[in-house]
Amino acid sequence: MRCPFCHFDDSKVIDSRTKSNGTVIRRRRMCSSCGKRFTTKEVMEEPPLLVIKADQSREPFDRSKLKKGIMMACTKRPISAEIIDEITNKIEQSLRERALDEIESHEIGRHVMNHLKRLDQVAYVRFASVYRNFQDKEEFLSELKEL
């Protein structure tokens, strides 16, 4: 591993720790030339996962897009960033455990709704209104009555 300080190409590992359920390894290294220490991270490569959109186009799964959608629904709600990360992790893990190359976007939305329904009803309704694309107040009221 190249030293970020002197750019020497050799270093030795002095400490390793796993993070994120074993998918990330944090390594503490020391440069063999200048002796300075630095940290590297090894991240396990996940197989590509494609999302099938409503128009049947496909795009790579984007964890940040999933998290952003959850965060939007939880805006100004008493839900911490850690909980949002936890939900995002659970959904992504659930999708990847299926061992499929492709997943339909509505299935991802259904996962999010299931988590939000148990967590916060306001966040759930916010997400549902976008996910289900309510066209009038009757559809919206019908969803509220189910809660």
QUIRADA-V736830 format. One record per pair of residues at least 24 apart in sequence whose C-alpha atoms are under 8 Angstrom apart, sorted by the first residue. I is the first residue (numbers start at 1). J is the second residue. Records with the same first field share a line. If there is no record, write none. Layout:
I = J + J
This chain:
3 = 31 + 38
4 = 38
5 = 36
6 = 33 + 34
8 = 32 + 33
47 = 101
48 = 101
49 = 96 + 100 + 101 + 102 + 103
50 = 101 + 102 + 103
51 = 102 + 103 + 104 + 105
52 = 102 + 103 + 104 + 105
53 = 104 + 105
54 = 104 + 105 + 106
63 = 88 + 92
69 = 127
70 = 112 + 127
73 = 123 + 124 + 126 + 127
74 = 122 + 123
75 = 123
77 = 123
87 = 112 + 115
121 = 147
